[in-house]
Amino acid sequence: MLWPMIAIALGFLGLVVLGVLAVRVFAEVRRLARAVGTATERIQRASEDLERAAVPLAARMHNLGRERP
């Protein structure tokens, strides 16, 4: 009777360990998702800034090309 009780206790402890690890993985995935979201927003803002800066430069280059014969 002792061995079945030990087996049940070890099985329960194994499930507890797996549950704790699952919670840790879930927390890390949420943290990673937040970091990816933040990085995506920063990249989007940088690309918008680059686009705004490139429009006048492209217009100047276009005008320079028209001035040459």
Contacts in CASP RR format, 6 or more apart in sequence:
PFRMAT RR
TARGET T0000
AUTHOR 0000-0000-0000
METHOD contacts of the structure
MODEL  1
MLWPMIAIALGFLGLVVLGVLAVRVFAEVRRLARAVGTATERIQRASEDL
ERAAVPLAARMHNLGRERP
END
